[in-house]
Amino acid sequence: MDVGSVYGSYYETAKSYMGLRKEEKQAGSAEKVTDKSQVSSEDMTLEEYKEYFNEKMNSLYTHPSQRNRNDIIDITDAAYKRMQTDPEYEKKILDALAKNKAVNFGNYIPQISYMHIDDTYEKCYGYTQGMKENDGYSGSSSAKGTDAGRQKKARQKELLEEYLEKRAQAKKQQLEMLNKKIAKMELERSRQTQSWNSERQMAKASNAYDANIMMEAELVKNITKGENNGNFK
């Protein structure tokens, strides 16, 4: 047998052994819980029931935002005894704990959470103290929602800036076109005015020329008439 086969056989054997040990460990834990669930809580000693209830309490779902929170749950012996003999009260306490553990605190969580559980629901109370930044909690739905909200606002701001810029450009173009139109109109009016003035000057010059011709003609006529009168004499 070659070295590779020996090593491969050893690796497979070790891997199977580790897998078997893991399964045995999980099976042992499951048997432990199953054994307790098969036994009536009333038949347990108080210590056994405490262990049984604490296992059920620790198996409740905890929201990821609460992983960095310091929880203190104070359960009196009277509460354990009441829950041991009263399944409805046990369920009521577990439901209240599950509700608290499922709260999403987001990016800020209480520094300390304290809950006191007694043999009557009226005696139970809880409070939180202080607030701190929830370090390491950035992949939650709350954080994602916050990021999505920020991205949406940033996009809306970007679109608004683009709209205002385009509107300013359109207004500038309209103003330029209007100025060009006004300049063209002014040029045309100036041309017409110059043409009108030129026509007036030409008309005035023509009138003056005609008047001068008429004066010269009258003068010639008078001279001619005077010469004629002298000849008759």
VENPESUL-V397576 format. One record per pair of residues at least 6 apart in sequence whose ideal C-beta (glycine too) atoms are under 8 Angstrom apart, sorted by sequence separation. I is the first residue (numbers start at 1). J is the second residue. D is the distance in Angstrom with one decimal. If there is no record, write none. Layout:
I|J|D, I|J|D
//
This chain:
83|89|5.5, 84|90|7.7, 118|124|5.6, 137|143|6.8, 82|89|5.5, 83|90|3.9, 116|123|7.7, 117|124|5.3, 36|44|7.5, 41|49|5.5, 44|52|6.5, 116|124|6.2, 115|124|7.6, 116|125|5.4, 83|93|6.2, 115|125|7.7, 116|126|6.7, 41|52|6.8, 115|126|3.8, 36|48|7.4, 114|126|6.1, 100|113|7.8, 113|126|7.2, 114|127|5.7, 79|93|7.5, 113|127|8.0, 114|128|7.4, 36|51|7.9, 100|115|7.1, 113|128|5.0, 114|129|7.3, 36|52|4.7, 57|73|7.4, 112|128|6.7, 111|128|8.0, 112|129|4.5, 97|115|7.6, 110|128|3.5, 111|129|6.1, 112|130|6.3, 36|55|7.6, 110|129|6.4, 111|130|3.5, 110|130|6.2, 111|131|6.8, 110|131|6.1, 111|132|5.2, 33|55|6.4, 53|75|7.9, 109|131|7.2, 110|132|7.8, 108|131|5.3, 109|132|6.4, 73|97|7.6, 93|117|5.9, 108|132|7.0, 108|133|6.1, 109|134|4.8, 100|126|7.2, 107|133|6.6, 108|134|5.9, 53|80|6.7, 107|134|5.0, 96|124|7.5, 106|134|6.9, 109|137|7.9, 92|121|6.5, 105|134|6.6, 50|80|5.5, 53|83|6.4, 107|137|6.4, 46|77|7.1, 49|80|6.2, 53|84|8.0, 93|124|7.6, 106|137|7.7, 107|138|8.0, 89|121|7.7, 46|80|6.3, 49|83|7.8, 60|94|7.1, 106|140|6.9, 46|81|6.8, 49|84|4.6, 66|101|6.6, 107|142|7.1, 69|105|7.4, 104|140|6.9, 106|142|4.0, 107|143|6.3, 53|90|7.2, 57|94|6.9, 60|97|6.0, 61|98|6.9, 66|103|7.2, 82|119|4.2, 104|141|7.4, 106|143|7.1, 46|84|7.2, 56|94|6.5, 60|98|4.9, 63|101|6.7, 65|103|7.9, 79|117|4.8, 81|119|7.0, 82|120|7.7, 104|142|5.6, 62|101|4.6, 63|102|5.5, 65|104|5.3, 66|105|6.4, 79|118|5.2, 107|146|7.4, 44|84|7.0, 57|97|6.0, 61|101|6.4, 62|102|7.7, 63|103|6.2, 65|105|4.4, 69|109|4.9, 72|112|6.8, 74|114|7.3, 76|116|7.9, 78|118|6.3, 79|119|5.1, 106|146|7.8, 60|101|5.3, 61|102|6.1, 63|104|5.3, 65|106|6.0, 68|109|6.4, 69|110|6.2, 70|111|6.5, 72|113|6.9, 74|115|7.0, 76|117|6.9, 78|119|3.9, 41|83|8.0, 42|84|6.5, 63|105|7.5, 69|111|7.7, 70|112|5.0, 71|113|4.9, 72|114|4.7, 73|115|5.0, 74|116|4.8, 75|117|4.5, 76|118|5.2, 41|84|5.1, 42|85|6.0, 66|109|6.6, 69|112|7.8, 70|113|6.9, 72|115|7.2, 74|117|6.9, 76|119|6.8, 41|85|7.8, 65|109|6.2, 69|113|5.6, 71|115|7.7, 73|117|6.9, 41|87|7.6, 66|113|8.0, 41|90|7.8, 68|134|6.0, 68|135|6.5, 68|136|6.7, 65|134|6.0, 67|136|7.8, 68|137|7.0, 67|137|7.4, 65|137|5.3, 64|137|6.5, 64|139|7.8, 65|140|5.7, 64|140|5.9, 65|142|7.1
//
